[in-house]
């Protein structure tokens, strides 16, 4: 993980009230630190996917066809369609 910058900004985020109530049951948890870490981890994954996609020679049409094949395979495996 990259070294954190000391500069910070505040971020407002909306969460379901039930989630907020559950979080409040755990007063000792540093939710800001957890969310910061999760955001950083997710961003790192997104950047990896972007680097892979930049090297790809697949067209959007190719990707759409592969996506449809996967969806059909999953649906077939779960008995949602029969071929």
LOBAMI-521391 format. One line per field, with one value per residue: residue number from 1; x, y, z of N, C-alpha, C, CB in turn. Coordinates in steps of 0.001 Angstrom, whole numbers, plus 524288, in hexadecimal, padded with zeros to 5 digits. Glycine has a CB too. Layout:
! LOBAMI-521391
num = [NUM,...] $
neast = [X,...] $
nnorth = [Y,...] $
nup = [Z,...] $
caeast = [X,...] $
canorth = [Y,...] $
caup = [Z,...] $
ceast = [X,...] $
cnorth = [Y,...] $
cup = [Z,...] $
cbeast = [X,...] $
cbnorth = [Y,...] $
cbup = [Z,...] $
***
This chain:
! LOBAMI-521391
num = [1,2,3,4,5,6,7,8,9,10,11,12,13,14,15,16,17,18,19,20,21,22,23,24,25,26,27,28,29,30,31,32,33,34,35,36,37,38,39,40,41,42,43,44,45,46,47,48,49,50,51,52,53,54,55,56,57,58,59,60,61,62,63,64,65,66,67,68,69,70,71,72,73,74,75,76,77,78,79,80,81,82,83] $
neast = [80346,801CC,808D2,80205,7FD18,7FE71,7F722,7E982,7DC0B,7CEA0,7C43C,7B777,7AE0A,7A338,79C30,79469,78AD0,789CB,79396,799CF,7960B,79975,7A42D,7A58A,7A493,7AE3C,7B66F,7C149,7C60D,7CD81,7C7D5,7C9E0,7D45B,7D366,7CCB8,7D2FE,7DB5A,7D603,7D26E,7DC0D,7E018,7D880,7D9B0,7E3E1,7E20F,7DB74,7E25A,7E975,7E314,7E0F8,7EB12,7ECAF,7E481,7E7AA,7EFB1,7EAB0,7E618,7DC30,7D007,7C4DB,7BC34,7BFE6,7C144,7B6E7,7B269,7B7BA,7B43E,7A978,7AA0C,7ADF1,7A5D1,79D9B,7A1BE,7A240,7979E,793A7,798C7,793F2,78A27,78346,781BF,7801B,78779] $
nnorth = [7FB6A,808D2,81383,81B4F,82814,8337B,83B36,83D9D,83C60,83ED9,835E2,833EA,82A45,82274,81926,80DC6,80EEA,8067D,801CD,809B1,809C8,7FFEB,80168,808D1,802D9,7FF4E,805AE,806DF,8055D,80A1F,80F77,81641,81427,809D6,80ACE,8113F,80A5F,8024E,807DD,80A73,80066,7FCDB,8042C,801C3,7F7D7,7FA9C,800A6,7F8EE,7F2B7,7FA15,7FB6F,7F180,7F142,7F916,7F458,7ECE1,7E6D7,7E54C,7E8A5,7F0EC,7EBB4,7E14D,7DFEF,7E104,7D83A,7D013,7D1FE,7CFCC,7C515,7C145,7C423,7BE04,7B40E,7B3E0,7B518,7AC01,7A45D,7A5EA,7A2BC,7A9AC,7AB3A,7A2F4,79C3D] $
nup = [80000,7FD4B,80331,80C2F,80A16,811CB,810FB,81193,80DE0,81086,80EE5,80B84,80D53,809CF,810E4,81394,81DC0,824A5,823F5,82816,8326C,835D1,83519,83CE0,845A3,8478C,84CEF,84E5F,844EE,83A7A,8311E,828DE,82648,822F7,81A33,81400,811EF,80C87,803BC,7FF33,7FCED,7F5C8,7EDC2,7EA94,7E633,7DDE3,7D7FB,7D4EC,7CE7A,7C6BF,7C287,7BE55,7B709,7B02E,7AAD4,7A55C,799A6,79703,79169,7942B,79098,79090,79B5F,79EB6,799FB,79F18,7A92F,7A829,7A5E1,7AF49,7B61D,7B1F7,7B3DB,7BEE3,7C147,7BCC2,7C2C8,7CC48,7CA3C,7C5D4,7BB60,7B03E,7A72A] $
caeast = [80000,804C8,8090B,7FDBA,7FE39,7FC6F,7F2B9,7E47C,7D73F,7CA0A,7C0CC,7B25C,7ABE8,79E14,79BBD,78F41,78A47,78AD1,79938,79BBA,794C3,79D03,7A960,7A582,7A4FC,7B3CB,7B8B4,7C6F7,7C7F8,7CED2,7C54C,7CC8C,7D908,7D1A2,7CAC6,7D795,7DE25,7D2CC,7D293,7E13C,7E06C,7D52D,7DC34,7E851,7DFEB,7D98F,7E6E8,7EB86,7DF92,7E1D3,7F00E,7EBD1,7E11D,7EAA7,7F2F7,7E74E,7E4EC,7D6A4,7CC8D,7C031,7B8E5,7C210,7C016,7B148,7B164,7B9AC,7B0A0,7A4AC,7AB3D,7AE5A,7A090,79AB4,7A3F2,7A097,791FA,792EF,79AA2,7902D,7851D,77FD8,780A5,781AB,7893A] $
canorth = [80000,80DA1,8169E,81F16,82D9D,835C2,83EAE,83AE2,83F43,83C3D,83390,83297,825D6,820D1,8138E,80C85,80FEF,801A8,80121,80DA0,807EE,7FB96,803A6,80B88,7FEEA,7FE16,80AE6,806EA,8047A,80ED7,80E8C,81950,81146,8053A,80C88,81302,805B7,7FFB7,80B0B,809D8,7FB24,7FC8C,8074E,7FEBE,7F3CF,7FD42,80226,7F428,7F15B,7FDE6,7FA3C,7ECC7,7F2A9,7FC3C,7F0D3,7E934,7E7C5,7E430,7ED0E,7F0EA,7E782,7DC71,7DFB7,7E019,7D2C2,7CCD9,7D2DE,7CCD6,7BF82,7C030,7C47A,7B955,7AF98,7B420,7B41D,7A67D,7A16F,7A683,7A0D2,7ADFB,7AA74,79DD7,79CAA] $
caup = [80000,7FCF5,807F6,80C6B,80A49,816A5,80FDE,81178,80CD1,81294,80AFE,80DA8,80A8C,80BA8,811EE,815BF,8235B,8278F,82429,82BD7,837B6,83717,835ED,841E9,849C2,8481A,84DAD,84E38,83F9C,8377F,82C14,824CE,824A5,8200E,81519,81106,81029,80890,7FEFC,7FCE2,7FAB5,7F126,7E9B7,7E889,7E2B7,7D92D,7D4E4,7D28B,7CA2A,7C293,7BFF2,7BB29,7B2A5,7AC6F,7A7BF,7A2A8,79426,79641,79045,79770,78E8D,792A2,7A0F9,79F3B,7988D,7A36B,7AD88,7A712,7A669,7B4E9,7B854,7B057,7B6A6,7C45B,7C159,7BB9B,7C748,7D07B,7C87D,7C446,7B5D3,7AE36,7A1A7] $
ceast = [8037A,804A7,804C5,7FFCB,7FBDE,7F7D3,7EDC1,7E02A,7D2CA,7C6A5,7BBB4,7B028,7A6D3,79E14,79649,78F2E,78B5F,790AE,79B91,79AAD,79862,7A284,7A9B8,7A5DC,7AAB2,7B6DB,7BEA1,7C950,7C8FA,7CCC7,7C7EE,7D14C,7D787,7CFDF,7CF49,7DA7C,7DB1E,7D2CD,7D7D3,7E1CA,7DD3B,7D7A5,7E0DA,7E672,7DE12,7DE2B,7E967,7E83A,7E05B,7E6E4,7EF83,7E8A3,7E408,7EDF6,7EFBF,7E66F,7DF2D,7D3BB,7C7F5,7BC83,7BAC4,7C09C,7BA4F,7AFE6,7B330,7B601,7AB9D,7A593,7AB8A,7A8F6,79D57,79C9B,7A240,79AC4,790D5,79471,796B2,78A9E,78148,77E64,7825A,78328,789E5] $
cnorth = [804DE,8107F,81ABD,824A5,82FCA,83965,83B77,83EA0,83C39,83A61,83233,82E1D,82426,81AE6,81286,80D35,80B0F,800AA,804E5,80BE1,80382,7FD95,80641,807BF,7FD99,80331,80B12,80644,809B3,80E19,81196,81670,80C82,806BB,80E62,80E5C,802E4,802B4,80A6F,80481,7FAA9,7FF95,8046A,7FA77,7F62B,7FEB6,7FD68,7F29C,7F518,7FCD3,7F56B,7EE23,7F5CF,7F8D3,7ED1A,7EAC6,7E699,7E931,7ECCF,7EC92,7E236,7DBC7,7DEA2,7DA6C,7CF10,7CD47,7CFBA,7C6F9,7BE00,7C03B,7BFAA,7B484,7AF68,7B2E3,7AE52,7A323,7A198,7A50B,7A514,7ADBF,7A4E7,79E85,79750] $
cup = [80000,8022D,807D4,80CB1,80F52,815C0,80F98,80FF4,80F44,80E1B,80DB4,80A8A,80D0F,80C5A,8141F,81BB2,8269C,82814,82824,83168,83964,83824,83B44,84684,84AEB,8487A,84D14,848D4,83CEC,831EF,827B6,822C5,82165,81A9E,811AC,80EB5,80BDB,80366,7FC34,7FA46,7F5BD,7EC9B,7E759,7E4DA,7DD95,7D5A6,7D23F,7CDD2,7C59C,7BFA6,7BC79,7B64F,7AE85,7A8D7,7A467,79D00,792F5,794E9,7940D,795B1,79091,79863,7A1DC,79E04,79CE5,7A81A,7ACD8,7A7A4,7AC36,7B76B,7B6EE,7B341,7BC4D,7C4C7,7C063,7C052,7CBCF,7CEDA,7C6E3,7BE7F,7B45E,7A88D,79F75] $
cbeast = [7FC43,802A9,80E7A,7FA37,7FC0C,800B8,7F393,7E34C,7D65C,7C6F6,7C354,7AE9A,7AFCD,799B1,7A01B,78DB5,784CF,7882D,79BAB,79925,78F0D,79D1D,7AAAE,7A099,7A200,7B5C9,7B746,7C8F8,7C404,7D4EA,7BF8E,7CE2A,7DC44,7CD30,7C6B4,7DB4C,7DF1E,7CD35,7D193,7E57D,7DE98,7CFA6,7DDF8,7EB7F,7DB63,7D65C,7EAEC,7EBAB,7D9D2,7E1E6,7F469,7E8FC,7DC68,7EE27,7F685,7E21E,7E87E,7D448,7CA9D,7BD69,7B8E1,7C80C,7C1A9,7AE3B,7B42C,7BF49,7AF55,7A2A8,7B075,7B1F1,79DCD,79B3A,7A9CD,7A1C4,78F30,7962A,79FE8,79043,782C2,78273,78386,77D3A,78E66] $
cbnorth = [7FFF9,81120,81931,81DFA,83080,838B0,841BF,83861,84018,83FDD,82EA1,83755,82155,8228D,811A3,806E1,811FA,7FCFB,801FC,812FD,80618,7F78F,8079D,80ED6,7F9F2,7FAB2,80CEA,802C5,8012D,80FEC,81004,81EAD,80F93,80276,810F1,8163A,80200,7FF1B,810D7,80A8F,7F71C,7FEB0,80C8F,7FC54,7F0EC,80236,804EB,7EFA7,7F172,8036D,7F95D,7E87C,7F5C0,8001C,7EDBA,7E8C5,7E46E,7E1A3,7ECF4,7F643,7E791,7DC5A,7E4D9,7E3C5,7D160,7CE82,7D8AF,7CE10,7BE2A,7C43B,7C970,7B87A,7AFB9,7B995,7B781,7A4EB,7A395,7AC0C,79DA3,7B32D,7AEAA,799B3,79FC7] $
cbup = [804C1,7F892,808A1,81121,8055E,81968,80AB3,816CB,806CD,81638,80860,80D96,80A6F,807CA,815D1,8144D,82490,824DC,81EB8,82AD8,837F5,832A2,8319A,84268,84832,8436C,852FA,8519C,83C6A,83785,82C5E,826EA,82972,822F2,815C2,81488,814C3,80A88,8004B,8010F,7FEA9,7F25E,7EBF3,7ED0C,7E561,7DAA3,7D858,7D693,7CBFA,7C4CF,7C40A,7BE66,7B497,7AF52,7AB4F,7A573,790AB,79B2D,78A6D,79738,78883,791F8,7A3AD,79B9D,7935E,7A4FB,7AE05,7A18C,7A398,7B79E,7B667,7AA6D,7B65E,7C6B5,7BD34,7B6CC,7C911,7D26B,7CCA7,7C577,7B259,7AED3,7A126] $
***
